[in-house]
């Protein structure tokens, strides 16, 4: 995601000065956290972190009531705090504790679930395209790109929040202004009293409709983007990052986090090439991935070079493609942003970093024999590269090619200036 970027272009993308954080805490004894944190939910005195693998981690007064051991995207607490719902991207819902409404039949959705909220009638969901799913499974197509849904205090309305910070109210949800000066996409929202608090991927917080601002994580050097915001008290809120880091503000209290250090848990390298091709293919096919709710991923000049790998808004700085430039309102990746994202997901760490194609090539070893998962570079020389793609074998690449395209399969000879050789991590 795009945050704190300083841009100097060389080739199809840019050099980016990005931030990392040594936000480490000891892993639970005998436990190596598998994968990213998907969401956070809270009660007064505690909170839960839900992993993308479905495991739930409880802190403070929060209690564990169970988990599905299946991939989830959201967790939402019941009003009493004696239970919670977990929701999957396909709309499946599991209830634990006193979360009695549990739906394990999947509603017919055209986009993955990205947000959840609690009302007096149960758990409501929204999808990336703004479809709203009621507790009984009824589907309402709002036709509005969304990242979260937030119920009003009365439970008689809700807001749909978009990545650009725009907010649309339904029922008794009153209109709220769009935050100004966004430096990263909005990823989550929560109600605080009658107000609304939005959180950006970079840790920025926007307090709207009467909510009080108590601070943000924007000044911090985040290791992973913020993925959720929740409010345990009427005068505070808590942020969670994808690595399990937790940041409490106002009267909300810090109870612990799920961050593990490299010493605690070092993900094993994948079988050479196989996991890389698997990840690149899944992204090409529009599957839900870390940092992406699903759907075909568009090319965005400068996209994918934030403090953490994955799609981001692009930039029109140094852009020389078709006009008018829409990169800075396109959420996606460019060629080296795509390569970085794929390798991060395959290896479990940011192997290539936020550099341009020249910088990426210097980190790799050349081979004359191509192996699926290798990178193919294009340009005039190894010091003047212009493009990079993921080789998948049989003369094919998976490719973020240019403005107006989505990630797709192309011939390896899509450009005449392909450099000889293939490049890989050794």
C-alpha positions, 0 to 999 in steps of 0.5 A: 500500500502506498505510504510515505513514498519518495519517488525516483523513477528508473525503469517501469517503476520507482525507487522508494524509501519505505519504512519498516518497524522493529515491532517485536514481541515474544511469540507464545510458548511453542507457537509460531503464528501462521500467517497474517492477522485479518481483523480485531474486535474488542470489549471493555478491557480486552480484544481478540485478534483473528488470524487469516487462518481462522485462529483467534487470539484473546487478550485482557478480559477477552475469552476464547470461545472457539474458531473454525480453523478455516480462513476468515476475514472478519471478527465481530464481538457480541454486545455482551462480549461473551462471544463473537462471529467469524466471517469468511470471504465467501460469506460463511459465518460461524458463531461462538459463545453467545453469538447464536446466529451462525450461517454456514450456507453461503449466500450468492455473492459477486465479490468477497466479504471485506467488512462486518458489523453487529446490530440488534438482529445479528451480524451484517456483512459487506463485500468489496463491491458494496453488496450488503448481507443481512443476518438471514442471508438476504442480499442487497446490492448497493453497487458501491466499492467498500472496505467496511460496514459500520452500524449506527448506535440504534442498529437501524442503519449503517455506513459503507466506507470506501478505500478513498474515505468516502462514506455513504449512509443508509437508514438512520446513518447520517452523512459524514465527510470524506477525510482530506489528505489521505496518504494511504487507502482506508482499510477499516472503520468503527463506531465510537459513540454516535461518531465514526472512526476510519483507519488508513493502512498507514496508521492514520486515523480520521474521527468523524461525525462527532467522534474524538481524535486521540492519536494515530499510528501514522508517525510510527514505522510500521512493519505491516499495514494496519488492517483493523480498528475497533473501539473498546470504550466510548473515548478511545479506539485500538488499531491492529496491523497485519503482523499482529501489532496493536496500538491503543489510544484514548481510554482503550488499553493495550493488552498485548499483541501477536507479533513474532520476531524472526528468531521466533518464527522464520518461514521456510523457503518454498520449493524453488519456483512452485510456490511463486507460480502458485501465488502469481497464478492465484493473483492473476485469477483474482483470488483473495490474497493478503492485501487484496479482497479479490478480483482482477488486479489492475496495472497502476504506475507506482503501485505496490511500492509502499512500506509493505508489499501488495496493491496500493494507489499509484502515482502520476509522478514521472508517468509517461503512459496514456493520458490522462494519467489515472495512476494515482486513483488506481489501486493496483501494482506495476511490474516490479510491485507485482514481482515484489508482492508475489515473492513476499507471499511465496517466501513469507518475507519481503525478498525484493523490497520496494525497489525498481527493476534495477534494484530487484535484479541486483538482488538475484542470481542469473541462470541460463536455464529458466525455471518456473518462478524465475523473474524475466527482465526487459531493458537495454542492459542489466543496469537499464531495465524497464520491465519484469515479469514472473516466468511460469514455464512453456514460454509464458509469463504472468505479467503486470504489463501497462496502463489499462491492463490487468495482471495476465498471462503473456508470451515471454517475448511480449517485448523485443528487449528481453534480457538474456537469462533468468533471475532467481533467489539463491 
